Amino acid sequence: MDKLNEPERPIPSGKISPNQALVFSSLLFIAGLALSYYVNIYCFALALINTFLEIGYAARLKQIALVGNLTDSWFVASSFLYGALITASSAHLMVKTSPALLVPLIAITAFTANASREIFGDIQDLEGDKKAGAKTLPVIAGVQVSKKAAVFLLTIAILLGFVPFQLGFFGIEYLAVVIIADLLFAYSINLELEKNQKMMRTAMAVAILAFAVGVIF
């Protein structure tokens, strides 16, 4: 698929061979698992789950409609869960109120935003995915249905972005930054697909900044 959709990436461009990539990625997996083990058992368990999911994603899952999108989005969301699990032995996170709801809320927001970006990306890669035989959502259901699904998920992410402020987890500083992120998300919807992907990545970076501002202030 990357030969058609992302020919500049290291393997399809010939910068690294598949065997070299396999060895390098295996070493990274082992190192990551080893390091997570020394954090705590919870982090190790999540890292182990994600390792198997990553292998399955690369082998097959990314070519299946929605399954690949949702799996990739889980990786994004689980990074926030991993961060919370690092503090599992502590009494609380550095927030003004209990994080019991906050962490899943942030993870779900990240999950829906990334799932939307993934579907928009599949629309961009439609022709290459058809040639590669991938069964992505745009290949199976068409561009219009896929765009509606992407917009629906993005709308959920935008609305969820206000909830930490409404529930009192974060203050006005968070709200100011997350509004900028939400405006960038909304603006990305009708952009040409390549620009859409860049804008959504920018919006996600601003959203992460908003969460950081919420915790600090």
ABEGO torsion letter per residue (X at the ends): XAAAABAABAAAAGABBAAAAAAAAAAAAAAAAAAAAAABAAAAAAAAAAAAAAAAAAAAAAABBGAAAAAAAAAAAAAAAAAAAAAAABABBBBABBAAAAAAAAAAAAAAAAAAAAAAAAAAAAAAAAAAGBBBAAAAAEAAAAAAAAAAAAAAAAAAAAAAAAAGABBAAAAAAAAAAAAAAAAAAABBAAAAAAAAAAAAAAAAAAAAAAAAX
